[in-house]
Amino acid sequence: MGSIVNQHAKSFWLDHIQQWDQSELSQAAYCRQHDLSEQKFSYRKRQASVAQKTAISSAGFTHVHVDNSIQSPASDKGLSIRFNNDICIEGITENNLTLIPQLLILLR
């Protein structure tokens, strides 16, 4: 239950931050108009900024090694991704390639 309340509060503040950003009001004027605590608004805005920077900086490049010694009888098997911890994702084809970014986000 606590995480649901926390998600609701996070969504509440993110919505207000986006609305303020699109408005032409100062932060103080926006908070007064919406009966919000300026201190909480500033705190949540800083939290959102840090979270966004963290998400951007964690997305990056990695070293890719192509192992030509593995002989595959046909390309119908698809692509395989092997991580440093020996987790392997196999069977990636053109049909399911769009799922890979979402899967990698979940595995982070």
QUICORMO-V824053 format. One record per pair of residues at least 4 apart in sequence whose ideal C-beta (glycine too) atoms are under 7 Angstrom apart, sorted by the first residue. I is the first residue (numbers start at 1). J is the second residue. Records with the same first field share a line. If there is no record, write none. Layout:
BEGIN
I = J + J
END
This chain:
BEGIN
1 = 5
2 = 6
3 = 7
4 = 8
5 = 9
6 = 10
7 = 11
8 = 12
9 = 13
10 = 14
11 = 15
12 = 16
13 = 17 + 44
14 = 18 + 48
15 = 19
16 = 20 + 34 + 36 + 41
17 = 21 + 44 + 45 + 48
18 = 22
19 = 23
20 = 25 + 27 + 30
23 = 30
25 = 29 + 30 + 33
26 = 30
27 = 31 + 38 + 41
28 = 32 + 38
29 = 33
30 = 34
31 = 36 + 37 + 38 + 41
36 = 40 + 41
37 = 41
38 = 42
39 = 43
40 = 44
41 = 45
42 = 46
43 = 47
44 = 48
45 = 49
46 = 50
47 = 51
48 = 52
49 = 53
50 = 54
51 = 55
52 = 56
53 = 57
54 = 58
55 = 59
58 = 108
72 = 77
78 = 90 + 91 + 92 + 93
79 = 92
80 = 88 + 89 + 90
81 = 88 + 89 + 92
82 = 86 + 88
83 = 87
92 = 96 + 97 + 100
93 = 97
99 = 103
100 = 104
101 = 105
102 = 106
103 = 107
104 = 108
END
